[in-house]
């Protein structure tokens, strides 16, 4: 409900002076801007100020700044402001045309920054600046990426051509969580990590590219399908709305069954209507068996099945 209250908060005008200071890189101004920004008071001037600090050239490894660490912390409020910016782009008619173009121009930079944050979080002993405010930073990053990608079909099409985008999708999906692995959002209507993956699978080019990436890295593909199986198990054992969590997973469509086959659990499928797992006799005894209907609908993942290590199974 926090997302919903935030989105419907009174949209008070934000002063030009504050936006100017934020654009110039004042850390204090950026955090103040973050605290005041909602969908209703978002402007092109604000979007430009935020995106100024999310350029890929500022990422610490490639930064030419004398103190990259300073910019590292400036990007934290900017990353969080992607949610109201994405919502404004999607829902505010007057803002959408130019705002969409700005997001398109910076789509690759946003992907690279979020990939950097995910990589940083995977480093032992690292502490993300957002960690103090959120139980699970990976989920926050997924929300920012999903809202921006969902702002306009053209914005989603752009990152689907960036290799880094798929790295982000895999990182977010396989991340180790301290909080819930399936989070419902009143604002988004779907778990942001599942929503991001759904956006990829729902696009022919995205599905094909993701399949190729998983095939190219056996460790990534194993972790990827195990993460799906773990989500099903956790959803079934959850005390909090298990049916809703399974519905999120089921929204991935027939690819969901494919993930389960790849994980080696060829006798299980997601059944969100009953809130439980059901046995599917059509899978037979081979982890590489695949119904023709699923194969035709999902040729990219069908190819993963063909190349997946065959296992001995018992009747």
PAZAPA-4460 file (N, C-alpha, C; in steps of 0.05 Angstrom, whole numbers, plus 32768, in hexadecimal, padded with zeros to 4 digits):
% residues 315
    n_x    n_y    n_z   ca_x   ca_y   ca_z    c_x    c_y    c_z   seq   type   mol
   8010   7FE8   8000   8000   8000   8000   8011   8019   8000     1      X     A
   802A   8017   8008   803C   802E   8009   803F   803A   7FED     2      X     A
   8041   8029   7FD9   8043   8033   7FBD   802B   8042   7FB5     3      X     A
   8013   8038   7FBD   7FFA   8044   7FB5   7FF7   8060   7FC2     4      X     A
   7FFE   8061   7FDC   7FFC   807B   7FEB   800F   808F   7FDE     5      X     A
   8027   8085   7FD7   803B   8097   7FCC   8031   80A2   7FB1     6      X     A
   8025   8091   7FA1   801C   809A   7F86   8005   80AE   7F88     7      X     A
   7FF4   80AB   7F9C   7FDD   80BD   7F9E   7FE1   80D4   7FB1     8      X     A
   7FFA   80D7   7FBB   8000   80EE   7FCC   7FFC   8108   7FBC     9      X     A
   7FF6   811D   7FCB   7FF0   8137   7FBF   8008   8140   7FAF    10      X     A
   8004   8147   7F96   8019   814E   7F84   801F   816C   7F86    11      X     A
   802F   8174   7F9A   8036   8190   7F9D   804C   8198   7F89    12      X     A
   804A   81B0   7F7E   805E   81B9   7F6B   807A   81B9   7F77    13      X     A
   808E   81B3   7F67   80AA   81B2   7F70   80B8   81CB   7F65    14      X     A
   80C6   81D9   7F76   80D2   81F2   7F6D   80E8   81EE   7F58    15      X     A
   80EA   8202   7F47   80FF   8201   7F32   811B   8201   7F3E    16      X     A
   811E   820F   7F55   8138   8211   7F62   8141   81F6   7F6C    17      X     A
   812F   81E7   7F77   8135   81CC   7F81   813E   81BA   7F6A    18      X     A
   812E   81BB   7F54   8135   81AB   7F3D   8150   81B2   7F31    19      X     A
   8156   81CC   7F31   816F   81D6   7F26   8187   81CB   7F37    20      X     A
   8184   81CD   7F52   8199   81C3   7F63   819C   81A5   7F60    21      X     A
   8186   8197   7F5D   8188   817A   7F59   8196   8174   7F3F    22      X     A
   8190   8183   7F2A   819D   817F   7F10   81BB   8183   7F12    23      X     A
   81C3   8197   7F22   81DF   819D   7F26   81EE   8189   7F37    24      X     A
   81DF   8177   7F44   81EC   8162   7F53   81EC   8165   7F71    25      X     A
   81DC   8177   7F7B   81DA   817A   7F99   81CD   8161   7FA4    26      X     A
   81DC   8152   7FB5   81D1   813A   7FC1   81B8   8140   7FD2    27      X     A
   81BA   8155   7FE1   81A3   815D   7FF2   818B   8163   7FE1    28      X     A
   818F   8171   7FCB   8178   8178   7FB9   816C   8160   7FAC    29      X     A
   817D   814D   7FA5   8173   8134   7F98   8162   8124   7FAC    30      X     A
   816A   8122   7FC5   815A   8113   7FD8   8140   8122   7FDF    31      X     A
   8141   813C   7FDF   8129   814C   7FE4   8116   8149   7FCD    32      X     A
   8121   8149   7FB4   8110   8145   7F9D   8103   812A   7F9D    33      X     A
   8112   8116   7FA5   8107   80FA   7FA7   80F0   80F9   7FBB    34      X     A
   80F3   8108   7FD1   80DE   8107   7FE6   80C4   8115   7FDD    35      X     A
   80C6   8127   7FC9   80AF   8136   7FC0   80A3   812C   7FA6    36      X     A
   80B2   811D   7F97   80A9   8116   7F7C   8094   80FF   7F7C    37      X     A
   807E   8105   7F6F   8069   80F1   7F6A   8061   80F3   7F4D    38      X     A
   8051   80E1   7F44   8049   80E1   7F28   803D   80FB   7F1F    39      X     A
   802D   8107   7F30   801E   811F   7F28   802E   8139   7F26    40      X     A
   8045   813A   7F33   8055   8153   7F30   806F   814F   7F21    41      X     A
   8070   8139   7F12   8088   8133   7F02   8088   8145   7EE9    42      X     A
   809F   8150   7EE2   80A1   8161   7ECA   80B9   8158   7EBA    43      X     A
   80BB   8162   7EA1   80D2   815C   7E90   80EB   8166   7E9D    44      X     A
   80EA   817D   7EAA   8102   8189   7EB7   810C   8176   7ECD    45      X     A
   80FA   816A   7EDC   8102   8157   7EF1   810E   813E   7EE4    46      X     A
   8101   8134   7ECF   810B   811C   7EC2   8128   8120   7EB8    47      X     A
   812C   8137   7EAC   8147   813E   7EA2   815B   813F   7EB9    48      X     A
   8153   814A   7ECF   8165   814D   7EE6   816D   8131   7EF1    49      X     A
   8159   811F   7EF2   815E   8104   7EFD   8170   80F4   7EEA    50      X     A
   8169   80F5   7ED0   8178   80E5   7EBD   8194   80EF   7EB9    51      X     A
   8199   8108   7EBF   81B4   8113   7EBD   81C7   8103   7ECF    52      X     A
   81BE   80F9   7EE5   81CF   80EB   7EF8   81CF   80CC   7EF4    53      X     A
   81BF   80C3   7EE0   81BE   80A6   7EDB   81CB   80A0   7EC0    54      X     A
   81DF   80AF   7EB8   81EE   80A9   7EA0   8202   8093   7EA6    55      X     A
   8205   8082   7E93   8217   806B   7E97   8234   8073   7E9B    56      X     A
   823C   808A   7E91   8258   8093   7E94   825F   8099   7EB1    57      X     A
   824A   809B   7EC3   824F   80A1   7EDF   8252   8087   7EF0    58      X     A
   824D   8070   7EE3   8250   8057   7EF2   826D   8055   7EFC    59      X     A
   8271   804F   7F16   828C   8050   7F21   82A3   8044   7F11    60      X     A
   829E   802C   7F05   82B4   801F   7EF7   82BE   802F   7EDF    61      X     A
   82AB   803E   7ED2   82B2   804C   7EBA   82B2   806A   7EBE    62      X     A
   82AD   8073   7ED6   82AA   8090   7EDB   82C4   809F   7ED8    63      X     A
   82C2   80B7   7ECD   82DA   80C8   7ECA   82D9   80DE   7EE0    64      X     A
   82C6   80DD   7EF2   82C4   80F0   7F07   82DB   80EC   7F1A    65      X     A
   82E4   8102   7F27   82FA   8100   7F3A   82F1   80F1   7F53    66      X     A
   82D6   80F2   7F59   82CC   80E3   7F70   82B3   80D4   7F68    67      X     A
   82B6   80BD   7F5B   829F   80AE   7F52   828C   80A6   7F69    68      X     A
   8297   80A3   7F81   8287   809B   7F97   8271   80AF   7F9E    69      X     A
   8277   80C9   7F99   8263   80DD   7F9E   824B   80DA   7F8B    70      X     A
   8251   80D5   7F72   823B   80D1   7F5F   822C   80B7   7F65    71      X     A
   823B   80A3   7F6E   822F   8089   7F76   8217   808E   7F88    72      X     A
   821A   809F   7F9C   8204   80A4   7FAF   81EF   80B7   7FA4    73      X     A
   81F6   80C7   7F91   81E2   80D8   7F84   81CE   80C8   7F74    74      X     A
   81D7   80B2   7F69   81C5   80A2   7F58   81B0   8093   7F69    75      X     A
   81B3   8091   7F83   81A0   8082   7F93   8184   8090   7F92    76      X     A
   8181   80AA   7F99   8167   80B6   7F96   815D   80B7   7F7A    77      X     A
   8170   80BA   7F67   8168   80BB   7F4A   815C   80A0   7F42    78      X     A
   8168   808A   7F4A   815D   8070   7F43   8141   806D   7F4F    79      X     A
   813D   8075   7F67   8123   8073   7F74   810E   8084   7F66    80      X     A
   8116   809A   7F5B   8103   80AC   7F4D   80FA   80A2   7F32    81      X     A
   8105   808B   7F29   80FD   8080   7F10   80E0   8076   7F11    82      X     A
   80D7   806E   7F29   80BB   8065   7F2B   80A7   807B   7F25    83      X     A
   80A7   8092   7F33   8094   80A6   7F2C   8098   80B1   7F10    84      X     A
   80B0   80B1   7F06   80B5   80BA   7EEB   80A8   80A7   7ED7    85      X     A
   80AC   808D   7EDB   80A0   8079   7EC9   8082   807A   7ECA    86      X     A
   8076   807E   7EE2   8059   807F   7EE4   804F   8098   7ED6    87      X     A
   805D   80AF   7ED9   8055   80C8   7ECC   8056   80C5   7EAE    88      X     A
   806A   80B7   7EA4   806D   80B3   7E87   8056   80A2   7E7D    89      X     A
   804D   808F   7E8D   8038   807D   7E84   801C   8089   7E87    90      X     A
   8018   809A   7E9C   7FFD   80A3   7EA3   7FF6   80C0   7E9F    91      X     A
   800B   80D1   7E9B   8006   80ED   7E96   8008   80F3   7E78    92      X     A
   7FF1   80F7   7E6B   7FF0   80FA   7E4E   8001   8110   7E44    93      X     A
   8001   8127   7E51   8010   813E   7E47   802E   813A   7E49    94      X     A
   8036   812B   7E5D   8053   8127   7E61   805E   8110   7E50    95      X     A
   804D   80FD   7E49   8056   80E4   7E3D   8068   80E6   7E24    96      X     A
   8060   80F6   7E10   8071   80F6   7DF7   808E   80FD   7DFC    97      X     A
   8094   8113   7E09   80AF   811C   7E0D   80BD   810B   7E23    98      X     A
   80AE   8104   7E37   80B9   80F3   7E4D   80C2   80D8   7E42    99      X     A
   80B2   80CD   7E30   80B9   80B3   7E24   80D3   80B5   7E14   100      X     A
   80D7   80CB   7E05   80EF   80CE   7DF6   8108   80D1   7E08   101      X     A
   8104   80DE   7E1F   811A   80E1   7E32   8122   80C5   7E3D   102      X     A
   810E   80B5   7E45   8113   809B   7E4F   8120   8089   7E3A   103      X     A
   8117   808C   7E21   8123   807C   7E0C   8141   8083   7E09   104      X     A
   8147   809D   7E0A   8163   80A6   7E07   8175   809B   7E1E   105      X     A
   8169   8096   7E35   8179   808D   7E4C   8173   8070   7E54   106      X     A
   8165   8062   7E44   815D   8046   7E4C   8175   8034   7E51   107      X     A
   8189   8036   7E40   81A1   8025   7E44   81B0   802D   7E5C   108      X     A
   81B2   8047   7E61   81C0   8050   7E7A   81B3   8046   7E93   109      X     A
   8198   8047   7E93   8188   803E   7EAA   818E   8020   7EAF   110      X     A
   818D   8010   7E99   8193   7FF4   7E9B   81AE   7FEF   7EA7   111      X     A
   81C2   7FFE   7E9D   81DE   7FFA   7EA6   81E1   8002   7EC4   112      X     A
   81D3   8017   7ECC   81D4   801E   7EE8   81C8   8009   7EFA   113      X     A
   81B0   7FFF   7EF3   81A3   7FEB   7F03   81B3   7FD1   7F03   114      X     A
   81C0   7FCA   7EED   81D1   7FB3   7EEC   81E9   7FB7   7EFF   115      X     A
   81F3   7FD0   7F00   8209   7FD6   7F12   8201   7FD3   7F2F   116      X     A
   81E9   7FDD   7F36   81E0   7FDA   7F52   81DD   7FBD   7F59   117      X     A
   81D2   7FAD   7F46   81CF   7F90   7F4C   81EA   7F83   7F50   118      X     A
   81FD   7F8A   7F3F   8218   7F7F   7F41   8224   7F87   7F5C   119      X     A
   8220   7FA0   7F63   822B   7FAA   7F7C   821F   7F9B   7F94   120      X     A
   8205   7F96   7F93   81F8   7F88   7FA9   8202   7F6B   7FAB   121      X     A
   820A   7F60   7F95   8215   7F44   7F96   8231   7F43   7FA1   122      X     A
   823E   7F5A   7FA5   8259   7F5A   7FB0   8258   7F56   7FCE   123      X     A
   8266   7F43   7FD9   8266   7F3E   7FF6   826D   7F57   8006   124      X     A
   825D   7F5D   801A   8263   7F73   802B   8259   7F8E   8021   125      X     A
   824D   7F8F   8009   8243   7FA8   7FFF   8229   7FB1   800D   126      X     A
   8226   7FCB   800F   820E   7FD6   801C   8203   7FEB   8009   127      X     A
   81EB   7FE5   7FFE   81DF   7FF8   7FEB   81D2   800F   7FFC   128      X     A
   81D5   8028   7FF2   81C9   803E   8001   81AB   803C   8005   129      X     A
   819D   802D   7FF4   8180   802A   7FF8   8179   8014   800C   130      X     A
   818D   8004   8014   8187   7FED   8025   817A   7FF4   803F   131      X     A
   8181   800B   804A   8176   8014   8064   8158   8019   8062   132      X     A
   814F   8022   804B   8133   8029   8048   8121   8013   803D   133      X     A
   812D   7FFF   8031   811D   7FEA   8025   8127   7FCE   802E   134      X     A
   8114   7FBC   8032   811B   7FA1   803B   812A   7F93   8025   135      X     A
   8123   7F97   800D   8130   7F89   7FF7   8137   7F9B   7FE0   136      X     A
   8150   7FA3   7FDD   8158   7FB6   7FC9   8154   7FAB   7FAD   137      X     A
   8158   7F91   7FA9   8153   7F85   7F8E   8137   7F8B   7F85   138      X     A
   8123   7F88   7F97   8107   7F8C   7F8F   8103   7FAA   7F88   139      X     A
   8110   7FBC   7F96   810E   7FD8   7F90   8119   7FDE   7F74   140      X     A
   8130   7FD3   7F6E   813C   7FD7   7F54   812B   7FCB   7F3E   141      X     A
   811F   7FB4   7F43   810D   7FA8   7F30   80F5   7FBA   7F2B   142      X     A
   80EB   7FC6   7F40   80D4   7FD8   7F3D   80DA   7FF0   7F2B   143      X     A
   80F2   7FFC   7F2F   80FA   8013   7F1F   80FC   800A   7F01   144      X     A
   8109   7FF4   7EFC   810D   7FEA   7EE1   80F2   7FE4   7ED4   145      X     A
   80E0   7FD6   7EE3   80C7   7FCE   7ED8   80B5   7FE6   7ED1   146      X     A
   80B4   7FFA   7EE3   80A3   8011   7EDE   80AD   8021   7EC6   147      X     A
   80C7   8024   7EC4   80D2   8033   7EAC   80CC   8023   7E93   148      X     A
   80D1   8009   7E93   80CC   7FF9   7E7A   80AF   7FF8   7E73   149      X     A
   809D   7FFA   7E87   8081   7FF8   7E83   8074   8013   7E7C   150      X     A
   8084   8028   7E7C   807A   8043   7E77   806E   8046   7E5B   151      X     A
   807B   8039   7E48   8073   803B   7E2C   807E   8024   7E1C   152      X     A
   8070   8018   7E09   807A   8001   7DFB   8096   8007   7DEE   153      X     A
   809A   8020   7DE5   80B4   8026   7DD9   80CA   8025   7DED   154      X     A
   80C4   802C   7E06   80D9   802C   7E1B   80E1   800F   7E21   155      X     A
   80CE   7FFD   7E20   80D4   7FE0   7E24   80E4   7FD5   7E0D   156      X     A
   80DD   7FDD   7DF5   80EB   7FD3   7DDD   8108   7FDA   7DDD   157      X     A
   810F   7FF2   7DE8   812B   7FFB   7DE8   813D   7FE9   7DF8   158      X     A
   8138   7FE4   7E12   814A   7FD3   7E21   814B   7FB6   7E18   159      X     A
   8136   7FAD   7E09   8137   7F91   7DFF   814D   7F8D   7DEB   160      X     A
   8159   7FA3   7DE1   8170   7FA1   7DCF   818A   7FA5   7DDD   161      X     A
   818A   7FA9   7DF8   81A3   7FAD   7E07   81AA   7F93   7E15   162      X     A
   81C2   7F88   7E11   81CB   7F71   7E20   81C9   7F74   7E3E   163      X     A
   81CF   7F8C   7E48   81CF   7F91   7E65   81B4   7F8D   7E71   164      X     A
   819F   7F92   7E61   8184   7F8F   7E6C   817F   7F72   7E74   165      X     A
   8188   7F5F   7E64   8184   7F43   7E6B   8195   7F3A   7E83   166      X     A
   81AD   7F47   7E85   81BD   7F42   7E9D   81AE   7F4A   7EB6   167      X     A
   81A0   7F61   7EB4   8191   7F6B   7ECB   817A   7F58   7ED1   168      X     A
   816B   7F50   7EBD   8155   7F3E   7EC1   815E   7F24   7ECF   169      X     A
   8174   7F18   7EC6   817E   7F00   7ED2   8187   7F05   7EEF   170      X     A
   8195   7F1B   7EF3   819F   7F22   7F0E   8188   7F25   7F21   171      X     A
   8173   7F34   7F19   815C   7F39   7F2B   814D   7F1F   7F31   172      X     A
   814B   7F0E   7F1C   813B   7EF5   7F20   814A   7EE2   7F32   173      X     A
   8164   7EE1   7F31   8174   7ECD   7F40   817F   7ED8   7F5A   174      X     A
   8179   7EF1   7F60   8184   7EFD   7F79   817B   7EEF   7F92   175      X     A
   818C   7EEF   7FA6   8185   7EE3   7FC0   8176   7EF9   7FD0   176      X     A
   815E   7EF2   7FD9   814D   7F06   7FE6   814C   7F01   8004   177      X     A
   814B   7F17   8013   8146   7F16   802F   8128   7F18   8034   178      X     A
   811B   7F27   8022   80FE   7F2B   8025   80EF   7F17   8013   179      X     A
   80D7   7F1F   800B   80C6   7F0D   7FFA   80D1   7F0C   7FDE   180      X     A
   80D1   7EF4   7FD2   80DA   7EF2   7FB6   80C4   7EF8   7FA3   181      X     A
   80AB   7EF9   7FAC   8094   7F02   7F9C   8086   7F18   7FAB   182      X     A
   8089   7F30   7FA2   807E   7F47   7FB1   8067   7F53   7FA1   183      X     A
   8050   7F56   7FAE   8039   7F62   7FA1   803B   7F80   7FA3   184      X     A
   8033   7F8F   7F8F   8034   7FAC   7F90   8019   7FB7   7F87   185      X     A
   800C   7FC6   7F98   7FF2   7FD2   7F92   7FF5   7FE5   7F7B   186      X     A
   800C   7FF2   7F79   8011   8005   7F64   8016   7FF8   7F49   187      X     A
   8025   7FE2   7F48   802C   7FD6   7F2F   8019   7FBF   7F27   188      X     A
   800C   7FB3   7F3A   7FFA   7F9D   7F35   8007   7F82   7F30   189      X     A
   8022   7F81   7F33   8031   7F68   7F2F   804C   7F6B   7F3D   190      X     A
   8057   7F55   7F45   8072   7F55   7F50   8085   7F61   7F3B   191      X     A
   8095   7F75   7F42   80A5   7F82   7F2D   80BA   7F70   7F20   192      X     A
   80C5   7F5D   7F2F   80D8   7F4B   7F22   80CA   7F39   7F0E   193      X     A
   80B3   7F2E   7F16   80A4   7F1D   7F03   809A   7F2E   7EEC   194      X     A
   8092   7F47   7EF1   8088   7F59   7EDC   809E   7F5E   7EC8   195      X     A
   80B7   7F62   7ED1   80CD   7F67   7EBF   80D3   7F4F   7EAE   196      X     A
   80D3   7F37   7EBA   80D7   7F1F   7EAB   80C0   7F1A   7E97   197      X     A
   80A8   7F20   7E9F   8091   7F1D   7E8E   8093   7F2E   7E75   198      X     A
   809D   7F47   7E79   80A1   7F59   7E62   80B4   7F4E   7E4E   199      X     A
   80C9   7F40   7E57   80DD   7F33   7E46   80D1   7F1B   7E37   200      X     A
   80C4   7F09   7E46   80B9   7EF1   7E3B   80A2   7EF7   7E27   201      X     A
   8094   7F0D   7E2C   807E   7F14   7E1B   8086   7F20   7E00   202      X     A
   80A0   7F24   7DFC   80AA   7F2F   7DE4   80BB   7F1A   7DD5   203      X     A
   80B5   7F16   7DBC   80C3   7F00   7DAD   80E1   7F04   7DAD   204      X     A
   80EA   7F1C   7DA8   8107   7F22   7DA8   8113   7F1E   7DC4   205      X     A
   8104   7F28   7DD9   810D   7F26   7DF4   810F   7F09   7DFD   206      X     A
   80FC   7EF9   7DF6   80FC   7EDC   7DFE   8113   7ECE   7DF0   207      X     A
   8117   7ED4   7DD7   812D   7EC7   7DC8   8148   7ECF   7DD4   208      X     A
   814C   7EE8   7DDA   8166   7EF1   7DE5   816B   7EE6   7E01   209      X     A
   8156   7EE6   7E11   8159   7EDA   7E2C   8160   7EBC   7E2A   210      X     A
   8153   7EAE   7E18   8159   7E92   7E15   8176   7E8E   7E0C   211      X     A
   817F   7E9E   7DFA   819B   7E9B   7DF1   81AF   7EA1   7E08   212      X     A
   81A8   7EB5   7E18   81B9   7EBC   7E2F   81BB   7EA5   7E43   213      X     A
   81A4   7E99   7E48   81A3   7E83   7E5B   81B2   7E6A   7E50   214      X     A
   81B0   7E66   7E36   81BE   7E4F   7E2A   81DC   7E54   7E2B   215      X     A
   81E4   7E6D   7E28   8201   7E73   7E27   820F   7E71   7E42   216      X     A
   81FF   7E73   7E58   820B   7E71   7E73   81FC   7E5C   7E83   217      X     A
   8208   7E45   7E85   81FA   7E2F   7E92   81F4   7E36   7EB0   218      X     A
   8208   7E43   7EBD   8203   7E4A   7ED9   81EC   7E5D   7EDC   219      X     A
   81EA   7E70   7ECA   81D4   7E83   7ECB   81B9   7E76   7EC6   220      X     A
   81B9   7E63   7EB2   819F   7E56   7EAC   8196   7E44   7EC3   221      X     A
   81A9   7E36   7ED0   81A1   7E26   7EE6   8196   7E37   7EFD   222      X     A
   81A4   7E4D   7F03   819B   7E5E   7F18   8180   7E6B   7F11   223      X     A
   817C   7E71   7EF8   8163   7E7D   7EEF   814B   7E6C   7EF3   224      X     A
   814D   7E52   7EEA   8136   7E41   7EED   8132   7E38   7F0A   225      X     A
   8148   7E35   7F19   8145   7E2F   7F36   8136   7E45   7F44   226      X     A
   813C   7E5E   7F3D   812E   7E74   7F49   8110   7E73   7F45   227      X     A
   8108   7E6A   7F2D   80EC   7E67   7F27   80DF   7E52   7F39   228      X     A
   80ED   7E3B   7F3A   80E3   7E25   7F4A   80E1   7E2D   7F68   229      X     A
   80F4   7E3C   7F72   80F4   7E45   7F8D   80DD   7E58   7F92   230      X     A
   80D6   7E69   7F7F   80C0   7E7B   7F82   80A5   7E6C   7F84   231      X     A
   80A3   7E57   7F74   808A   7E46   7F76   8088   7E3A   7F91   232      X     A
   809E   7E2F   7F9B   809E   7E22   7FB5   8098   7E36   7FCB   233      X     A
   80A4   7E4D   7FCA   80A0   7E62   7FDF   8083   7E6D   7FDE   234      X     A
   8079   7E6F   7FC5   805D   7E79   7FC3   804A   7E65   7FCF   235      X     A
   804E   7E4B   7FCB   803D   7E37   7FD6   803E   7E36   7FF4   236      X     A
   8055   7E3C   7FFF   8058   7E3A   801C   8054   7E54   802B   237      X     A
   804D   7E69   801B   804A   7E83   8027   8030   7E86   8037   238      X     A
   8032   7E94   804D   801A   7E9A   805D   800B   7EB3   8053   239      X     A
   8019   7EC2   8041   800E   7EDB   8037   8005   7ED8   801A   240      X     A
   7FEC   7ED6   8015   7FDF   7ED5   7FFB   7FEE   7EC3   7FE7   241      X     A
   7FEF   7EA8   7FED   7FFD   7E96   7FDA   7FF0   7E96   7FBE   242      X     A
   7FD5   7E98   7FBD   7FC8   7E98   7FA3   7FD1   7EB0   7F91   243      X     A
   7FD3   7EC7   7F9E   7FDC   7EDF   7F8F   7FF8   7EDB   7F85   244      X     A
   8009   7ED0   7F95   8025   7ECC   7F8D   8027   7EB8   7F76   245      X     A
   8017   7EA3   7F77   8017   7E90   7F61   800B   7E9C   7F47   246      X     A
   7FF8   7EAE   7F4A   7FED   7EBB   7F33   8002   7ECC   7F25   247      X     A
   8013   7ED9   7F36   8029   7EE9   7F2A   803B   7ED6   7F19   248      X     A
   8042   7EBF   7F24   8053   7EAC   7F15   8044   7EA2   7EFD   249      X     A
   802B   7E9C   7EFF   801B   7E91   7EE9   8019   7EA5   7ED2   250      X     A
   801C   7EBF   7ED9   801A   7ED4   7EC4   8030   7ED2   7EB0   251      X     A
   8045   7EC2   7EB6   805B   7EBE   7EA3   8052   7EAB   7E8C   252      X     A
   803A   7EA0   7E8F   802F   7E90   7E79   803C   7E74   7E78   253      X     A
   803C   7E69   7E5F   8045   7E4E   7E5C   8063   7E4C   7E61   254      X     A
   8072   7E62   7E61   808E   7E61   7E68   8092   7E57   7E85   255      X     A
   807E   7E5B   7E96   8080   7E52   7EB1   8084   7E34   7EB3   256      X     A
   8075   7E25   7EA3   8078   7E08   7EA2   8094   7E01   7E98   257      X     A
   809D   7E10   7E84   80B8   7E0B   7E79   80CD   7E0E   7E8E   258      X     A
   80CB   7E22   7E9F   80DF   7E26   7EB4   80DF   7E0E   7EC7   259      X     A
   80C8   7E04   7ECD   80C7   7DED   7EE0   80D3   7DD4   7ED3   260      X     A
   80CF   7DD1   7EB9   80DB   7DBA   7EAC   80F9   7DBC   7EAD   261      X     A
   8103   7DD5   7EA7   8120   7DD9   7EA6   812C   7DD5   7EC1   262      X     A
   811D   7DDB   7ED6   8128   7DD7   7EF1   8129   7DBA   7EF9   263      X     A
   811D   7DA9   7EE8   811E   7D8C   7EEE   8104   7D82   7EFB   264      X     A
   80F1   7D95   7F01   80D8   7D8D   7F0D   80C3   7D8A   7EF7   265      X     A
   80C5   7D75   7EE7   80B4   7D72   7ED0   8098   7D69   7ED6   266      X     A
   8092   7D63   7EEF   8077   7D5A   7EF6   8067   7D6F   7F04   267      X     A
   8071   7D88   7F05   8064   7D9D   7F14   805D   7DB4   7F02   268      X     A
   8046   7DC0   7F06   803F   7DD8   7EF7   8032   7DEC   7F0B   269      X     A
   8031   7E05   7F03   8025   7E19   7F15   8007   7E19   7F11   270      X     A
   7FF8   7E18   7F26   7FDB   7E1A   7F25   7FD2   7E2F   7F39   271      X     A
   7FCF   7E48   7F2F   7FC8   7E5E   7F41   7FAB   7E5D   7F4A   272      X     A
   7F9A   7E4F   7F3B   7F7D   7E4F   7F43   7F79   7E3E   7F5C   273      X     A
   7F8A   7E2A   7F61   7F88   7E1A   7F79   7F9C   7E21   7F8E   274      X     A
   7FAF   7E33   7F86   7FC3   7E3B   7F99   7FD6   7E25   7FA0   275      X     A
   7FDB   7E12   7F8E   7FEC   7DFC   7F93   7FF9   7DF1   7F7A   276      X     A
   800B   7DDE   7F7D   8017   7DD1   7F65   8005   7DB9   7F5D   277      X     A
   8005   7DB4   7F44   7FF6   7D9D   7F3A   8008   7D8C   7F29   278      X     A
   8001   7D72   7F27   8011   7D60   7F17   8007   7D60   7EFA   279      X     A
   801A   7D62   7EE8   8014   7D62   7ECB   801E   7D49   7EBE   280      X     A
   800C   7D37   7EB7   8015   7D1D   7EAC   8021   7D21   7E90   281      X     A
   801B   7D37   7E83   8024   7D3A   7E67   8042   7D3D   7E65   282      X     A
   8050   7D43   7E7C   806D   7D47   7E7B   807C   7D2D   7E79   283      X     A
   806F   7D16   7E7E   807C   7CFC   7E7D   8093   7CFB   7E91   284      X     A
   80A8   7CED   7E8B   80BD   7CE9   7E9E   80D7   7CF7   7E97   285      X     A
   80D8   7D04   7E81   80F1   7D11   7E78   80F0   7D2F   7E7D   286      X     A
   8106   7D39   7E89   8108   7D56   7E8E   810A   7D65   7E74   287      X     A
   810F   7D57   7E5E   8111   7D64   7E44   80F8   7D60   7E33   288      X     A
   80E3   7D54   7E3E   80CA   7D51   7E30   80BC   7D6B   7E2F   289      X     A
   80AE   7D71   7E19   80A1   7D8A   7E16   8088   7D87   7E05   290      X     A
   8071   7D8F   7E0F   8059   7D8E   7DFE   805B   7D9F   7DE5   291      X     A
   8050   7D95   7DCF   8053   7DA4   7DB6   8048   7DC0   7DB8   292      X     A
   8031   7DC3   7DC6   8025   7DDE   7DC8   8037   7DF2   7DD5   293      X     A
   8045   7DE9   7DEA   8058   7DFB   7DF8   8070   7E01   7DE7   294      X     A
   807A   7DEC   7DD8   8091   7DEF   7DC7   808C   7E04   7DB1   295      X     A
   8075   7E02   7DA5   806E   7E15   7D8F   806B   7E31   7D9A   296      X     A
   805F   7E34   7DB2   805B   7E4F   7DBD   8075   7E5B   7DC8   297      X     A
   8088   7E4A   7DD0   80A0   7E54   7DDC   80B9   7E47   7DCF   298      X     A
   80BE   7E4C   7DB6   80D5   7E3F   7DA8   80F0   7E45   7DB5   299      X     A
   80F3   7E5E   7DC1   810C   7E65   7DCD   8112   7E54   7DE5   300      X     A
   80FF   7E51   7DF7   8103   7E40   7E0E   8102   7E22   7E08   301      X     A
   80F4   7E1C   7DF2   80F5   7E00   7DE9   8111   7DF8   7DE1   302      X     A
   8120   7E0B   7DD6   813C   7E06   7DCE   814D   7E02   7DE7   303      X     A
   8147   7E10   7DFD   8156   7E0B   7E16   8151   7DEF   7E1F   304      X     A
   8139   7DE6   7E1D   8133   7DCA   7E26   8143   7DB6   7E16   305      X     A
   8144   7DBA   7DFB   8153   7DA8   7DEA   8170   7DA6   7DF2   306      X     A
   817B   7DBD   7DFA   8198   7DBE   7E01   819D   7DB9   7E1F   307      X     A
   8188   7DB6   7E2F   818C   7DB2   7E4B   8197   7D96   7E51   308      X     A
   81A9   7D93   7E64   81B4   7D78   7E6A   819E   7D64   7E71   309      X     A
   819E   7D4E   7E63   8189   7D3A   7E69   818F   7D2C   7E83   310      X     A
   817A   7D25   7E91   817D   7D18   7EAB   816F   7CFE   7EAB   311      X     A
   8179   7CEC   7EBB   816B   7CD2   7EBE   8154   7CD6   7ED1   312      X     A
   813C   7CCE   7ECA   8125   7CD1   7EDB   8119   7CB5   7EE0   313      X     A
   8109   7CB3   7EF5   80FC   7C99   7EFA   80DE   7C9D   7EF7   314      X     A
   80D1   7C87   7EF2   80B4   7C88   7EEE   80A6   7C8C   7F08   315      X     A
***
